[in-house]
Amino acid sequence: MAANDSSVSASARRQAAARIVERLRVAGHAAFFAGGCVRDLLLNREPSDFDVATGATPDVVLSTFPRTFAVGAQFGVVLVSDATEDGEILTEVATFRSDGSYSDGRRPDSVRYTTSAEQDVLRRDFTINGMMLDPTHSGDLQSAVLDFVGGVEDLKAGIIRAIGEPERRFAEDKLRMVRAVRFAARFGFAIEARTLRAIQSLANEIDQVSPERVRDELTRMLTEGAARRAFELLDETGLLMQILPEIARMKGVEQPPQFHPEGDVWIHTLMLLEQLPGGCSPTLAWGTLLHDVGKPPTFRRAPDRIRFDSHAAIGTRMAEAICRRLRMSNSDTEQVAALVANHMRFADVEKMRASTLKRFFRLERFDEHLALHRMDSLASHGDLSLYDFAKRHYEAAEPEHIRPAPLLTGDDLIALGYRPGAEFRRMLTMVEDAQLEGSLHAREEALALIETNFPRPR
């Protein structure tokens, strides 16, 4: 699938793909829309991209269009560029093919080009993704569809079904097991019984897939608006224990009912996932999933109630390890870890000194911390008073009051005769605290505060 500028309209992308189909047909080659775009059109959803499948070989495609990129020519895939008023549109054009064995569990060892659209479809993953569409057809949408695998009926029935033998489809690419879960959750479909059994029997082989590919699928699950259903299905298929055992271990971990009447840590986490809207930021989504990951290893039944001592600190280290395992970027890892580390601090917002509260507001992307706390509250006791307090004060605070220009620097302290050292930090923090509290406004006041509390060296 080509990565297009999000500002390019779906209509423009569709027209660009239709022009490619028309040009290939004029040259005597079969060509159709293929894959997810056909599925989405039949579901009355706006496709993110339009892919083309054709009987033309890659060298023919490369020579037919003026601007092309042979990104996967060894597998029959070429990107065709179309410059429009909306911007450059890249359309993936794939040659009909049949695949050899998949020794690496991802890509075929060899491909054989064919002029048969049906043969091409039989190598694809799921019936709902195995349909083709003739964009030049003058009739209704349904009559323009080429369906060799029952994809139309499965779409109507709401079923995710592997094409052909499920075990063979998943042996070719183990990531298809995770994709089955994502499609089922996204569309609210059921996984067909044979397909489900195949996933359950092969789930322990998912570790053959690169962490980056698994991460990308999980991120899509978390941000497509059906995260709870996705993780329930990951659990049902056995994939969750293989991919994220730390999350699977939340099941059955009790919580104190006075604070968490909703149930165990797993149920609580699912209730948060259910609140994640489609299109939410990946870091917020991952922070939501992992915010209580430290609870299972810190569970303790104390005389007064169930406790999870230091679960935020331990959870932060676990979240960092998970992010590293899934090869997340450093910036995303830092933000996810910060969400986990700070999610319990909202309990004290009403009692914080003004300086402490303003420093809390300095956290990167504080809006994500607020959003996580709101979901956390709604998935437990339902009391939003602390959220409302924090949100009100955060929105009322002027940026220059949260990060005021420093009244003194280390150079100022040296000029006063103080020697650089660990004491400098205490001195500058005292001045900044007074600024944030509103009791200090001028450099002269800051100098007086320092000289009162830290006698000058003789």
LUMZATI-899667 format. One record per residue (C-alpha): residue number from 1; residue in three letters; x, y, z. Coordinates in pm, whole numbers, plus 32768, in hexadecimal, padded with zeros to 4 digits. Layout:
BEGIN
NUM, ALA, X, Y, Z
...
This chain:
BEGIN
1, MET, 8000, 8000, 8000
2, ALA, 808A, 8152, 7F9E
3, ALA, 80B8, 825B, 80AA
4, ASN, 8004, 8391, 802F
5, ASP, 7FEF, 84EF, 80B9
6, SER, 7EBD, 84F3, 819D
7, SER, 7E53, 863E, 8102
8, VAL, 7E10, 8591, 7FB6
9, SER, 7C9E, 853F, 7FA2
10, ALA, 7C19, 83DE, 7F7D
11, SER, 7B6D, 8450, 7E40
12, ALA, 7CB9, 84C1, 7DAA
13, ARG, 7D62, 8379, 7E09
14, ARG, 7C44, 82B4, 7D70
15, GLN, 7C53, 837B, 7C2D
16, ALA, 7DCC, 8349, 7C18
17, ALA, 7DA4, 81D0, 7C41
18, ALA, 7C8B, 81C9, 7B42
19, ARG, 7D69, 827A, 7A44
20, ILE, 7E73, 816F, 7A79
21, VAL, 7D74, 805A, 7A41
22, GLU, 7CF4, 8101, 7905
23, ARG, 7E51, 8132, 7876
24, LEU, 7EB4, 7FC9, 78B9
25, ARG, 7D75, 7F4E, 7816
26, VAL, 7DAB, 8025, 76E3
27, ALA, 7F01, 7F7A, 76CB
28, GLY, 7E51, 7E28, 76CF
29, HIS, 7E83, 7DBE, 7839
30, ALA, 7D81, 7D55, 793C
31, ALA, 7D79, 7E49, 7A5F
32, PHE, 7C97, 7E79, 7B8F
33, PHE, 7C81, 7F20, 7CE0
34, ALA, 7CE9, 7E18, 7DDE
35, GLY, 7CEE, 7DCC, 7F51
36, GLY, 7C86, 7EAE, 806C
37, CYS, 7C00, 7FC8, 7F96
38, VAL, 7AFB, 7EDD, 7EFE
39, ARG, 7A98, 7E64, 8058
40, ASP, 7A76, 7FC6, 80DA
41, LEU, 79AA, 803B, 7FB0
42, LEU, 78B7, 7F1B, 7FE2
43, LEU, 789F, 7F77, 8153
44, ASN, 785B, 80E1, 80F1
45, ARG, 799F, 814C, 8199
46, GLU, 7A9E, 823C, 8109
47, PRO, 7BD5, 8178, 809F
48, SER, 7D21, 8207, 8112
49, ASP, 7DC7, 8199, 7FCD
50, PHE, 7D6F, 80F1, 7E86
51, ASP, 7E46, 7FCF, 7E10
52, VAL, 7E4A, 7F44, 7CAE
53, ALA, 7E80, 7DDA, 7C45
54, THR, 7ED6, 7D90, 7ADB
55, GLY, 7F43, 7C86, 79E7
56, ALA, 805A, 7D6E, 796F
57, THR, 81B4, 7D0A, 79E8
58, PRO, 8284, 7E02, 7AB3
59, ASP, 8364, 7E5D, 798D
60, VAL, 822E, 7EB1, 78C1
61, VAL, 81A0, 7F87, 79DA
62, LEU, 82EF, 8039, 7A00
63, SER, 82F9, 808B, 788E
64, THR, 818B, 80EC, 7871
65, PHE, 818D, 820B, 7969
66, PRO, 8280, 8333, 7969
67, ARG, 82CB, 8339, 7ADD
68, THR, 82E4, 81F0, 7B9C
69, PHE, 839C, 8152, 7CC0
70, ALA, 83FB, 7FE2, 7CC0
71, VAL, 83D1, 7FBA, 7E37
72, GLY, 837D, 7E48, 7E2A
73, ALA, 83B1, 7DE5, 7CC4
74, GLN, 8436, 7C90, 7D2C
75, PHE, 82DA, 7C4C, 7DB6
76, GLY, 822C, 7CF9, 7C96
77, VAL, 81EC, 7E46, 7D46
78, VAL, 8225, 7F9C, 7CAA
79, LEU, 81BF, 80F4, 7D27
80, VAL, 812F, 81D8, 7C1C
81, SER, 8141, 834D, 7C5C
82, ASP, 8036, 843E, 7BEA
83, ALA, 8068, 85B5, 7C18
84, THR, 7F1C, 8663, 7C5A
85, GLU, 7EA6, 87B1, 7CE0
86, ASP, 7E79, 8706, 7E31
87, GLY, 7FE4, 868F, 7E32
88, GLU, 80A0, 8557, 7DCC
89, ILE, 7FD5, 8418, 7DDD
90, LEU, 8086, 82C9, 7DF4
91, THR, 7FBF, 8199, 7D8B
92, GLU, 8036, 8037, 7DC7
93, VAL, 801D, 7F61, 7C8F
94, ALA, 8054, 7DEB, 7CC1
95, THR, 8071, 7CE2, 7BB4
96, PHE, 7F8D, 7BB2, 7BD0
97, ARG, 8060, 7A9E, 7C62
98, SER, 806C, 7952, 7D14
99, ASP, 8165, 7922, 7E2E
100, GLY, 825F, 7816, 7E7C
101, SER, 82AF, 77A1, 7FDD
102, TYR, 82E4, 789A, 80F9
103, SER, 8418, 781C, 81B0
104, ASP, 843A, 795C, 827B
105, GLY, 82CA, 796C, 82DA
106, ARG, 82A2, 7ABE, 8236
107, ARG, 8303, 7AD1, 80C6
108, PRO, 82EE, 79C9, 7FB4
109, ASP, 8437, 792B, 7F4E
110, SER, 83C8, 794E, 7DE5
111, VAL, 82A5, 79DC, 7D22
112, ARG, 8212, 7979, 7BD4
113, TYR, 815B, 7A80, 7B0D
114, THR, 800D, 7A25, 7A79
115, THR, 7EFD, 7AC8, 79AB
116, SER, 7DF0, 7A2A, 7A85
117, ALA, 7D45, 7B0F, 7B80
118, GLU, 7CB0, 79DE, 7C2D
119, GLN, 7E04, 793F, 7C62
120, ASP, 7E82, 7A85, 7CF6
121, VAL, 7D60, 7A98, 7DE9
122, LEU, 7D9A, 7939, 7E6E
123, ARG, 7EEA, 799E, 7F06
124, ARG, 7E52, 7ABF, 7FCF
125, ASP, 7DFC, 7AB9, 8141
126, PHE, 7C85, 7ADB, 8186
127, THR, 7B52, 7AC2, 80AD
128, ILE, 7AE7, 7C27, 80FC
129, ASN, 7C39, 7C9E, 8078
130, GLY, 7C34, 7BB5, 7F49
131, MET, 7B3E, 7C6B, 7E6B
132, MET, 7B8A, 7D3B, 7D37
133, LEU, 7ABF, 7E50, 7C99
134, ASP, 7AA2, 7ED6, 7B39
135, PRO, 7A9E, 8053, 7B5D
136, THR, 7A38, 8079, 79F0
137, HIS, 78F7, 7FB1, 7A21
138, SER, 77C5, 8083, 79DC
139, GLY, 76D7, 7FBD, 7ABB
140, ASP, 76AE, 7FC6, 7C34
141, LEU, 77D0, 7F85, 7D20
142, GLN, 7769, 7E20, 7D70
143, SER, 7762, 7DB7, 7C03
144, ALA, 78C0, 7E43, 7BCC
145, VAL, 795B, 7D55, 7CCC
146, LEU, 7A24, 7C1F, 7C71
147, ASP, 79FD, 7B2C, 7D91
148, PHE, 7A9C, 79D4, 7D74
149, VAL, 7AA5, 7985, 7EEA
150, GLY, 7955, 79E9, 7F7E
151, GLY, 79CB, 7B34, 8004
152, VAL, 7883, 7BE6, 7FBD
153, GLU, 77BD, 7AE8, 8087
154, ASP, 78B7, 7AF2, 81A5
155, LEU, 78A1, 7C6D, 81AB
156, LYS, 7727, 7C55, 81C5
157, ALA, 773E, 7B4C, 82D4
158, GLY, 784E, 7C06, 8395
159, ILE, 7952, 7AF1, 8385
160, ILE, 7ACE, 7AEF, 8374
161, ARG, 7B2A, 79B4, 82B5
162, ALA, 7C7E, 794C, 8230
163, ILE, 7C8B, 7903, 80BC
164, GLY, 7CBC, 778F, 8083
165, GLU, 7D6B, 76CE, 819A
166, PRO, 7D96, 77B3, 82CB
167, GLU, 7ECD, 76FC, 8341
168, ARG, 7F75, 7734, 81F1
169, ARG, 7F18, 78A6, 81E7
170, PHE, 7FA7, 78DB, 8344
171, ALA, 80DD, 780B, 82FE
172, GLU, 8124, 78F7, 81DA
173, ASP, 811A, 7A27, 82BD
174, LYS, 80E4, 79FE, 8433
175, LEU, 8083, 7B6B, 8455
176, ARG, 7F3D, 7B16, 83A5
177, MET, 7EC8, 7A82, 84F0
178, VAL, 7EE2, 7BD8, 8593
179, ARG, 7E45, 7C7F, 8465
180, ALA, 7D1A, 7B94, 8480
181, VAL, 7CE3, 7C16, 85E0
182, ARG, 7D08, 7D80, 8574
183, PHE, 7C12, 7D61, 8454
184, ALA, 7B16, 7CAB, 8530
185, ALA, 7B2B, 7DBC, 8637
186, ARG, 7B2A, 7EDF, 8542
187, PHE, 79F5, 7E68, 8488
188, GLY, 7944, 7DBE, 85AA
189, PHE, 795E, 7C6E, 84F6
190, ALA, 7987, 7B0B, 857A
191, ILE, 7AB1, 7A2F, 8521
192, GLU, 7A36, 78FB, 8467
193, ALA, 7A5C, 77B9, 8531
194, ARG, 7B6B, 770B, 8461
195, THR, 7C2E, 784E, 8445
196, LEU, 7C14, 7884, 85BE
197, ARG, 7C88, 7721, 860C
198, ALA, 7DB2, 774B, 8525
199, ILE, 7E1A, 788B, 85D9
200, GLN, 7DF8, 77E5, 872B
201, SER, 7ECE, 76BE, 86BD
202, LEU, 7FDC, 7798, 8620
203, ALA, 7FDD, 78BC, 8716
204, ASN, 8126, 7851, 87B4
205, GLU, 81D2, 7885, 8663
206, ILE, 8189, 79FA, 865B
207, ASP, 82E5, 7A39, 86E9
208, GLN, 836A, 79F2, 8589
209, VAL, 82E0, 7B46, 851E
210, SER, 83BB, 7C78, 854C
211, PRO, 8367, 7D51, 867B
212, GLU, 8337, 7E80, 859B
213, ARG, 8223, 7DDA, 84CF
214, VAL, 8171, 7D5F, 8607
215, ARG, 8190, 7EB8, 86A5
216, ASP, 80F4, 7F60, 8578
217, GLU, 7FCA, 7E73, 857C
218, LEU, 7F96, 7EA3, 86F1
219, THR, 7FA9, 801C, 86CB
220, ARG, 7E9E, 800F, 85BE
221, MET, 7DC4, 7F3B, 86A5
222, LEU, 7DED, 8036, 87BB
223, THR, 7D9E, 8166, 86E5
224, GLU, 7C87, 80EF, 85FD
225, GLY, 7B6F, 811B, 86FB
226, ALA, 7B39, 7FAC, 8758
227, ALA, 7C5C, 7F6D, 8844
228, ARG, 7B95, 7EB0, 894C
229, ARG, 7B0B, 7DB3, 8853
230, ALA, 7C61, 7D8B, 87B7
231, PHE, 7D04, 7D2F, 8901
232, GLU, 7BE8, 7C47, 8961
233, LEU, 7C24, 7B92, 8817
234, LEU, 7D9C, 7B8E, 884A
235, ASP, 7D56, 7AE0, 8994
236, GLU, 7C5B, 79EE, 88FB
237, THR, 7D49, 798A, 87E6
238, GLY, 7E6F, 7952, 88D2
239, LEU, 7F3A, 7A62, 8826
240, LEU, 7F36, 7B4D, 8952
241, MET, 8004, 7A67, 8A2F
242, GLN, 8101, 7A3F, 8918
243, ILE, 811F, 7BB0, 88BA
244, LEU, 80D6, 7C69, 8A00
245, PRO, 80E5, 7B70, 8B21
246, GLU, 80F7, 7C96, 8C14
247, ILE, 7F96, 7CF9, 8BAB
248, ALA, 7F13, 7B93, 8BAF
249, ARG, 7F86, 7B74, 8D1A
250, MET, 7E92, 7C87, 8D7F
251, LYS, 7D77, 7B89, 8D6E
252, GLY, 7CFD, 7B22, 8EC8
253, VAL, 7DCE, 7C25, 8F82
254, GLU, 7CDA, 7CAF, 9082
255, GLN, 7CBE, 7E1F, 90DA
256, PRO, 7C37, 7EC9, 9214
257, PRO, 7ABD, 7EDF, 91D6
258, GLN, 7A9E, 802E, 9288
259, PHE, 7B74, 80CB, 9177
260, HIS, 7B36, 7FD8, 9059
261, PRO, 79D3, 7F4F, 9061
262, GLU, 79F4, 7EF0, 8EF2
263, GLY, 7AC4, 7DB9, 8F38
264, ASP, 7C24, 7D3A, 8EFA
265, VAL, 7D43, 7DED, 8E4D
266, TRP, 7CF1, 7D4D, 8CFE
267, ILE, 7B87, 7DC3, 8D03
268, HIS, 7BF8, 7F1D, 8D72
269, THR, 7CF1, 7F31, 8C52
270, LEU, 7BEC, 7EBD, 8B57
271, MET, 7B01, 7FCE, 8BD1
272, LEU, 7C0D, 80D1, 8B8C
273, LEU, 7C54, 8040, 8A34
274, GLU, 7AE2, 8058, 89E6
275, GLN, 7AF8, 81D1, 8A14
276, LEU, 7C16, 8204, 891D
277, PRO, 7B86, 82BE, 87F2
278, GLY, 7BE5, 8270, 868E
279, GLY, 7D05, 8349, 8622
280, CYS, 7D94, 837B, 8780
281, SER, 7F0B, 83A5, 87A0
282, PRO, 7FD7, 8262, 87AD
283, THR, 808B, 82CF, 88EA
284, LEU, 7F46, 830F, 89A3
285, ALA, 7EC4, 81BF, 892C
286, TRP, 7FF9, 8102, 899F
287, GLY, 8003, 81C4, 8AE7
288, THR, 7E9A, 8162, 8B21
289, LEU, 7EE2, 7FF3, 8AE1
290, LEU, 8017, 7FEF, 8BBF
291, HIS, 7FB6, 80E0, 8CD7
292, ASP, 7F76, 7FC5, 8DD1
293, VAL, 806E, 7EC8, 8D46
294, GLY, 8127, 7ED9, 8E93
295, LYS, 7FFE, 7E5D, 8F5E
296, PRO, 801B, 7CE3, 8F2B
297, PRO, 8182, 7CCD, 8FB0
298, THR, 8138, 7DB9, 90D5
299, PHE, 7FEF, 7D1E, 914A
300, ARG, 7FE3, 7CFF, 92C4
301, ARG, 7EC3, 7CAB, 93AD
302, ALA, 7F02, 7D8F, 94DB
303, PRO, 7E36, 7D86, 9621
304, ASP, 7D71, 7EBB, 95BC
305, ARG, 7D46, 7E7F, 9444
306, ILE, 7DE6, 7E07, 9301
307, ARG, 7F19, 7ED6, 92AF
308, PHE, 7FFE, 7F0B, 9186
309, ASP, 812C, 7FB1, 9224
310, SER, 8203, 8076, 912C
311, HIS, 813E, 7FEC, 9006
312, ALA, 816B, 812E, 8F40
313, ALA, 82E7, 8127, 8F64
314, ILE, 8301, 7FB3, 8F18
315, GLY, 8203, 7FD8, 8DFE
316, THR, 82D6, 80EC, 8D66
317, ARG, 8403, 8006, 8D4C
318, MET, 8329, 7EF3, 8CBB
319, ALA, 828E, 7FE3, 8BBF
320, GLU, 83E8, 8056, 8B51
321, ALA, 8452, 7EEB, 8B21
322, ILE, 831B, 7E9F, 8A53
323, CYS, 834F, 7FD2, 897A
324, ARG, 84B8, 7F70, 893E
325, ARG, 8452, 7E0B, 88EF
326, LEU, 835F, 7E8F, 87E8
327, ARG, 8469, 7F7D, 875F
328, MET, 83A9, 80BC, 87A3
329, SER, 8459, 8206, 8769
330, ASN, 850B, 82A9, 888F
331, SER, 8415, 83CB, 8895
332, ASP, 82E6, 82E5, 889A
333, THR, 8383, 820B, 89A6
334, GLU, 83C6, 833B, 8A7F
335, GLN, 8260, 83B8, 8A60
336, VAL, 81C3, 8264, 8AA5
337, ALA, 82A5, 8238, 8BD5
338, ALA, 824C, 8395, 8C50
339, LEU, 80D8, 8346, 8C37
340, VAL, 8108, 820C, 8D07
341, ALA, 81F1, 82B6, 8E00
342, ASN, 810C, 83DE, 8E44
343, HIS, 7FAE, 834D, 8E35
344, MET, 7F90, 8332, 8FB1
345, ARG, 7FFB, 849A, 8FF3
346, PHE, 7E9F, 851F, 8FAD
347, ALA, 7E34, 849C, 9102
348, ASP, 7EF5, 85BE, 919F
349, VAL, 7EA4, 86DE, 90B2
350, GLU, 7DBB, 878F, 91A4
351, LYS, 7EC4, 8787, 92B6
352, MET, 7FEE, 87EB, 91E0
353, ARG, 809D, 8936, 921A
354, ALA, 8077, 8A23, 90F3
355, SER, 81E4, 89E7, 9094
356, THR, 81B7, 886C, 9096
357, LEU, 8077, 887F, 8FCC
358, LYS, 8115, 895E, 8EC5
359, ARG, 823E, 8875, 8EA7
360, PHE, 8146, 8759, 8E76
361, PHE, 80AC, 8820, 8D5A
362, ARG, 8205, 8833, 8CB4
363, LEU, 81F8, 86C4, 8C57
364, GLU, 8213, 8696, 8AE0
365, ARG, 80BD, 8676, 8A3C
366, PHE, 8008, 86AD, 8B86
367, ASP, 7EBE, 868E, 8ACA
368, GLU, 7F08, 8519, 8AA8
369, HIS, 7F3F, 84FB, 8C20
370, LEU, 7DEE, 85A4, 8C56
371, ALA, 7D43, 84BF, 8B5C
372, LEU, 7DD5, 8388, 8BFF
373, HIS, 7D68, 83F9, 8D5A
374, ARG, 7C07, 843A, 8CDF
375, MET, 7BEB, 82DE, 8C47
376, ASP, 7C89, 8246, 8D7F
377, SER, 7B86, 82EF, 8E5D
378, LEU, 7A5E, 8291, 8D82
379, ALA, 7AD4, 8126, 8D7D
380, SER, 7ADC, 8113, 8EFA
381, HIS, 7A26, 81F1, 8FF6
382, GLY, 799C, 82E1, 8EF2
383, ASP, 79FA, 8418, 8FBB
384, LEU, 7A82, 8528, 8ED3
385, SER, 7ABA, 8634, 8FDD
386, LEU, 7C37, 8617, 8FD1
387, TYR, 7C31, 8617, 8E56
388, ASP, 7B54, 874C, 8E53
389, PHE, 7C3A, 87FD, 8F4C
390, ALA, 7D75, 87AF, 8E85
391, LYS, 7CD8, 8805, 8D36
392, ARG, 7C4D, 894F, 8DB6
393, HIS, 7D99, 89C1, 8E48
394, TYR, 7E61, 8946, 8D1D
395, GLU, 7D89, 89FF, 8C24
396, ALA, 7D8A, 8B3B, 8CFA
397, ALA, 7F04, 8B41, 8D27
398, GLU, 7FC2, 8C28, 8C3D
399, PRO, 80F6, 8B86, 8B9D
400, GLU, 81D9, 8C92, 8C34
401, HIS, 8153, 8C3B, 8D8E
402, ILE, 819D, 8AC7, 8D5E
403, ARG, 82FA, 8B08, 8CD3
404, PRO, 835D, 8C64, 8D49
405, ALA, 84A0, 8CFE, 8CD1
406, PRO, 85A7, 8CBA, 8DDF
407, LEU, 85F3, 8DDD, 8EC6
408, LEU, 874E, 8D54, 8F15
409, THR, 8846, 8C6F, 8E68
410, GLY, 897B, 8BB5, 8ED4
411, ASP, 8A4F, 8CD0, 8E48
412, ASP, 8998, 8DC2, 8F30
413, LEU, 89EC, 8CE8, 905B
414, ILE, 8B5A, 8CD8, 8FF6
415, ALA, 8B5C, 8E52, 8FD2
416, LEU, 8AD8, 8E68, 9138
417, GLY, 8C02, 8D9B, 91AF
418, TYR, 8B62, 8C42, 91CF
419, ARG, 8C29, 8B18, 915A
420, PRO, 8B89, 8A2C, 905B
421, GLY, 8B13, 88E7, 90F3
422, ALA, 89E8, 8819, 915D
423, GLU, 8968, 893E, 9229
424, PHE, 8928, 8A04, 90EA
425, ARG, 8801, 8929, 9092
426, ARG, 875F, 895C, 91E6
427, MET, 8791, 8AD4, 91CB
428, LEU, 8701, 8AF2, 906D
429, THR, 85E0, 8A09, 90C1
430, MET, 8588, 8ADD, 91EF
431, VAL, 8578, 8C13, 9113
432, GLU, 84A7, 8B64, 900A
433, ASP, 83B9, 8AD8, 9113
434, ALA, 837E, 8C35, 9198
435, GLN, 833F, 8CB0, 9035
436, LEU, 8244, 8B9C, 8FF5
437, GLU, 819A, 8BE0, 9141
438, GLY, 8178, 8D4D, 90DF
439, SER, 8241, 8DD6, 9203
440, LEU, 836D, 8E41, 9132
441, HIS, 8361, 8F26, 9003
442, ALA, 84AD, 8FDE, 8FDB
443, ARG, 861F, 8F91, 8FCA
444, GLU, 8665, 9066, 90FD
445, GLU, 856A, 8F99, 91C5
446, ALA, 8612, 8E5A, 914F
447, LEU, 8768, 8ED9, 91BA
448, ALA, 86E1, 8F33, 9310
449, LEU, 8646, 8DD9, 9337
450, ILE, 8792, 8D31, 92E6
451, GLU, 8860, 8E0C, 93CD
452, THR, 8768, 8DD0, 94E9
453, ASN, 876D, 8C58, 94CB
454, PHE, 88CF, 8C1A, 944D
455, PRO, 89DA, 8CF1, 94F2
456, ARG, 8AE8, 8D5E, 9401
457, PRO, 8C35, 8CA8, 9424
458, ARG, 8D47, 8D78, 94C6
